[in-house]
Amino acid sequence: MNVAGNCNWSGGTMTGTGKTIITNGATLTSSNAQISFGSGSHDSRVVISGPNSRWNVNGSLTVGQGGLSQLFVTNGGSLFTAGCTLGYNVGPQFYLSGPNALWTNNGTLYVGQYAVSAFLSLGTGGFLGNSGSIYVGWQGGGDNRLLLNGGTLFGAGLLDVRWGSLDRKSTRLNSSHRT
C-alpha cells in the first residue's frame, strides 16, 4: 500500500507479505495497529520517509506478534504512538534515522515483550521521545537489543534492560526519571 495523501485506516492488522510506504508528506491515521499478526505473517514492512510524512497511531502499535517485520522512520518521517510493543512473540527490526526522523511514544515502550531478538536502532539524526518507561526484554527471552547510534533518546520514565542489551555509541541519552 502506498499512501500519497491523507488516509484514515480503520482496521489495524497487516498480515502476510507486504509493504506500506508513507512518503511525500502523506499522513496515515489509525487507531490501534499491528504489523505482522498471526503465524502466516512474514516479511511485512512499513516505511515512513520524507519531510512531513507521518503515521499517527492513536492507540497502541504492536510490531512482530506473529511474523517477521521491519519498520523504518527516516529522513523527516514521523511516527506518533500511544504505546508500543516491538516484538510480542517474534523479534522485529525498527530503524529510526536520518535528519529530523521523529518518533513520539506517549506510553510504555517494550523492545521484546515476550520475544527474542527484538531490535531498535536509533541512528544519526533520529529522535525518540518516550513519555513512559522503556523495557528491553520484558518477560523471558533474550538477545533483545536497543542500539543508540548517533540519535537522541529522551525518556520520562524508567529505562529497564532485563533480557537484552543497551549499546550506546555517540548518542545523547536524557531522562527525567532518576533511579
N, C-alpha and C positions, 0 to 999 in steps of 0.2 A: 504494500500500500504506500503510495506517495502522497504526502499531504502538502499541497501547494497554496492553500488559503486557510481560512478558519474552518475548523471542523469540531463538532461535538460528537464524542464517541460514547454511546450509552451502554455499550457492552463492557467488557473488561478483560476478556481472555484471548490470548494469542496462543494458538497451538500449531503443531506441525512445523514444517519447514517454511520460513517466511521472513520477509524483511519489511520493516516500516521505516520510512525515511521522512523526517520533518526538516525542511530546508527552505531557503529563500524567504525568510520572515514569516513562515506559516505558524499557526497555533493549533495545537490539538488539545482539547479539554475533555477529561473523563472523570468519572467518579473513582471507584477502586479499579485497579488494573493488575493483570497478571501476564507475565511473559513466560512462555514455556510452561504450560499447565497440563499435567497428565502424562502418562507413560509413553504415549505416542509422539510427544513433542521432542523435536530436536532441531538444532541449528536455527533457532529463532533469533532475530537481530533487530534492534531499534537503533537508529542513528538520528541524533538531533544536532544539526550543524549549520552554522552561519548566523550572522547578526540577526537578532530578534526572532529567531526560530525557537519555539518553546513548546513544552508539553506540560500542562497543568493537570496533575492528578490530585483531585480534591479530597481523596481518601488515601488509602494505603496502596503502595506498589509492592508486589511480590515478583521477584525475578528468579527463575530456576526452581519451580516447585516440582517439575516432573521431567524436564528435559534440559539439554544444554542450551545456554543462551548468552547473548552478549548485548551490552548497552553502551553506546558511545555518545558522550556530550562533548562537542568540540567547537573550537573557533567561533565563539559568540553565541552558541546554543545554550538554552536554559531548560532546566528541569525543576519543577516545583512539586513536592510531595508532602503528605501529612503523616508520614511514617513509611518505612521501607524495610523489607527483608530481602537481602541478596543471598540467595541460597537457602531455601526452606528444606529441600531434600537433596538437590543437586547443586554443585558449585558453579555459579555463573561467573562471567567476567564483566566488569564495569570499568570503563576508561573515561576519565574526566580530564581534559587537557586542551591546550591551545588558548590564545588570547581571549579573555572575557568569557570563558566557559564557566557556567554557574550552575550549581545545584543547591537549592534551599530545601532542607528537610525539616518540617515542623513536627517532629515526633522522634520516636526511638528509631535508631538505625541498627540493624543486625547484619553483620558480614559473616554469614554462615550461622543460621539459627539452629538447624539440625543437620546441616550439610557439611561435607568435606570438600575442601578446595575452592571455597568461595573467594573471589579476588576483586579488590577495589584498588584501582590505581589513580592517584591524584597527581597529575603531571603539571609541567610548567604552564602557568597562566590559568590553571583551573582553580576554582574557589568552591569549597563545600562549607556551607553554613548549616549547622545542625542544632536545633533548639533542645533536643532531648539527649539521652545517653547514647553512646556508641559501644556496641558489643562485638568483639571479634571472636567468633566461636562461642555461641551461647550455650547450647546443650550438646555435649558429646561431639564426636567427630574431631577432626584436626586438620591441620595444614590450611586453615583459612588465613587470608593474608590481606593486610591493609598496607599498601605501598605509597608512601608520601615522597614524591619525587619532583619537587620544584613548585608545587602549588601551595595554596593556603587552606588550612583546615581550622575552622572556628567552631568550637563546641561549647554549649551552655551547660551540658551535663557531664556525666561520668564517661571516661574512656576506659573500657574494661577489656583486656585481652586475656581470654580464658583458654581457648582451643585454637591457637594460631599464632600469628606473628604480626608485629608492627615494625616495618622497615622505614627508616627516616633518612632521606638523602636531600639535603638543602631545601627543606620545606618549612614554612612558617606554621607553627602549631600553637594555637591560642585556646585557652579555656577559661571560662568564668567560674568553673566549678573546681575547687581545690580539695584534694584529699591527701 
